[in-house]
Amino acid sequence: MNTPTATLLISCPDQKGLVAKIANFIYSNGGNIIHADQHTDFSAGLFLNRIEWQLEGFHLPREVIEPAFRAIATPLDARWQLHFSDTIPRIAVWVSKQDHCLYDLIWRQRSGEFKAEIPIILSNHPELGAIADQFKIDFHHVPITKETKLEQEAKQLEILKQYQIDLVILAKYMQVLSADFIAKFPNVINIHHSFLPAFAGANPYQRAFERGVKIIGATAHYVTEDLDEGPIIEQDVVRVSHRDDVKDLIRKGKDLERIVLARAVRLHLENRVLVYGNRTVVFG
């Protein structure tokens, strides 16, 4: 679709007439709804909604949509986000020494699969700087030690501000972000090489091999201060057998990591993920 659209992501206490109220806001202002989906979490008493409409022919200027909708959302005790399809997010990809997810993200972005810019790659090691040079992306080497972590995270935050970054992707960045960093920059997606909550933390393939599992997985999730426990966006699994050693698990797992991370990034960029508590609704 070439014409720009607006998308609302909404969560609020469940009550009668919510779909009608939200849809009528768009209809009464001349909007053409092209996608609408909702889910009710009865255990939490929450209504969750994604609604997208064409801006062509919509009577309200973009800068007026937010205050106009707030008049409807406030009495509903709603939490909500407004996004425009022609706003191009700026992504920082963070890596350590493994390159498979980095290459995959760059390829998908360059081929037009992702509607985003990647102006920067940041790493705690220098090895992948050559990839940044290859694709003419700025590279920042910010080494991290236990003693310098807080100082270096402050530098990382300055870099994100300098490049006007909207989203950080931890594409095999083998460092734990501090709670202070996450509080200041919460928009972070991580890929973990296991089917969480199984084998959280380090060396999941080795532990999976020792346990004799028959499937291994990968999980993409938003980062929180609790290690590998953030809201899950996407997961998948692949079968393994007693004939597979740790190297086989790693090889199969890397393929899965690429796919799961790419799906999660695409869903986030298309504004299809709504976080509530430590859970997500992912709208198709």
DAPELIN-V475765 format. One record per run of one state. SS is the DSSP state (hx for helix, st for strand, lp for the rest). FROM is the first residue (numbers start at 1). TO is the last residue. Records with the same first field share a line. If there is no record, write none. Layout:
BEGIN
SS->FROM-TO  FROM-TO
END
This chain:
BEGIN
lp->1-4  14-17  28-31  42-45  55-61  77-78  85-88  96-99  111-115  124-128  135-137  142-148  163-166  171-178  185-187  193-203  212-214  223-231  240-245  270-272  277-278  283-284
st->5-13  32-41  46-54  79-84  89-95  116-123  138-141  167-170  188-192  215-222  232-239  273-276  279-282
hx->18-27  62-76  100-110  129-134  149-162  179-184  204-211  246-269
END
